[in-house]
Amino acid sequence: MMLITVDTASVSDLRRVIVSTCGDLMIYMRVKPVEHASKMKFWLCLNKKSIDSVIGNIMRVLPQAEFGRITPMLPA
């Protein structure tokens, strides 16, 4: 699970980077507005193999993106 925060103006760009990088490796994505909707938080559940590439691509396209903690998902 990965947490990313971006400005609301960058939401479409972030979604595009995530989908183009991860494709079928993304398990789910949750989006929630924060700070009076000036920013959006994304929770991404990704296959472990895609984490490095998605971080690199997000940093290249959206250098202002804020990355939170990355935590492993517990088995069901």
C-alpha positions in Angstrom: 0.0 0.0 0.0 1.4 3.4 -1.0 0.1 6.9 -0.1 0.6 9.8 -2.5 -0.6 13.4 -2.1 -0.9 15.8 -5.0 -2.6 19.1 -5.8 -6.0 18.8 -7.3 -4.8 20.1 -10.6 -2.4 17.1 -10.9 -5.0 14.3 -10.3 -5.4 13.5 -14.0 -1.6 13.4 -14.6 -1.1 11.1 -11.6 -3.8 8.7 -12.7 -2.4 8.6 -16.2 1.1 7.8 -14.8 -0.2 5.1 -12.5 -2.3 3.4 -15.1 0.4 3.5 -17.8 3.1 2.3 -15.4 1.2 -0.4 -13.4 -1.6 -1.5 -15.7 -2.8 -4.9 -14.5 -0.3 -4.8 -11.5 -2.5 -2.3 -9.7 -4.9 -4.0 -7.3 -6.9 -0.9 -6.4 -6.7 2.9 -6.1 -8.6 5.1 -3.6 -8.8 8.9 -3.9 -9.9 11.3 -1.2 -9.9 15.1 -1.1 -8.0 16.8 1.8 -7.3 20.3 3.0 -10.5 21.8 1.7 -10.0 20.0 -1.6 -6.8 21.8 -2.5 -5.0 18.4 -2.4 -6.0 14.8 -3.1 -4.7 11.7 -1.4 -4.2 8.5 -3.4 -4.0 5.1 -1.7 -2.5 2.6 -4.1 -2.4 -1.1 -3.6 0.2 -2.4 -6.0 2.0 -5.5 -6.9 5.5 -5.2 -5.3 7.2 -5.4 -8.6 5.7 -2.1 -9.8 6.6 0.1 -6.8 10.0 1.3 -8.0 8.9 2.0 -11.5 5.7 3.9 -10.4 7.7 6.0 -7.9 10.3 6.9 -10.5 7.6 7.8 -13.1 5.6 9.9 -10.7 8.7 11.8 -9.5 9.6 12.5 -13.2 6.2 13.8 -14.2 5.0 15.3 -10.8 8.1 16.3 -8.8 5.8 18.1 -6.3 4.0 14.9 -5.4 4.3 13.9 -1.7 5.0 10.3 -0.9 3.9 8.7 2.4 4.7 5.5 4.0 4.8 2.3 1.9 3.4 -0.7 3.9 3.0 -4.3 2.9 -0.5 -5.7 2.7 -1.3 -8.4 5.2 -2.5 -11.7 3.7 -6.2 -12.2 3.9 
